[in-house]
Amino acid sequence: MIFKQTTWPEDYQIMVDMCSKWWPDSFFYKNFGIPFKVNREFFDTVVEAGVAVYTIGYIDNEPASCFFAIIQDYMFNPEHKMLGEIVWCIDEKFRGYENLTKLLDEIDRQATQSGCTIQSLAVSCAKEYDNLHGILNKRGFIDIDHCFMKKLKGEEDE
């Protein structure tokens, strides 16, 4: 897997296309039914501000994985920078330990290059991801918190 960036508009579209493929199968969508709609302005803003880190992994010139994160001061000690993942994924046909390892190595490289001392990756708590949890633990990640989410009723729900 080769990681690269081309131009932001092109990379943005590749990431959106990749994410839209797995969205219907995501634990979030299955539980909340919220459609996939991306706010391009959000991504443009953080890229232009210089606080975004992203890459796309290619196999045989085909997008195989993507990663997008935001660099921020750690809220309880600004001497530490944190790389907070927004999205990371590997296209279903390229999923496997070898490509996962390559993507995680690239994420580590970018975190270090960006001066981050902490990084955060979100992973579904669905049972089918238990193996991934173990792989991340072996790479030094620890499960600190669980994120509990609920959908609040809005006008569209009434």
JOJOGI-V356709 format. One record per run of one state. SS is the DSSP state (helix for helix, strand for strand, loop for the rest). FROM is the first residue (numbers start at 1). TO is the last residue. If there is no record, write none. Layout:
ss | from | to
SS | FROM | TO
SS | FROM | TO
//
This chain:
ss | from | to
loop | 1 | 1
strand | 2 | 4
loop | 5 | 7
helix | 8 | 23
loop | 24 | 26
helix | 27 | 32
loop | 33 | 39
helix | 40 | 48
loop | 49 | 51
strand | 52 | 59
loop | 60 | 61
strand | 62 | 74
loop | 75 | 76
strand | 77 | 90
loop | 91 | 91
helix | 92 | 94
loop | 95 | 96
helix | 97 | 113
loop | 114 | 117
strand | 118 | 120
loop | 121 | 126
helix | 127 | 138
loop | 139 | 154
helix | 155 | 157
loop | 158 | 158
//
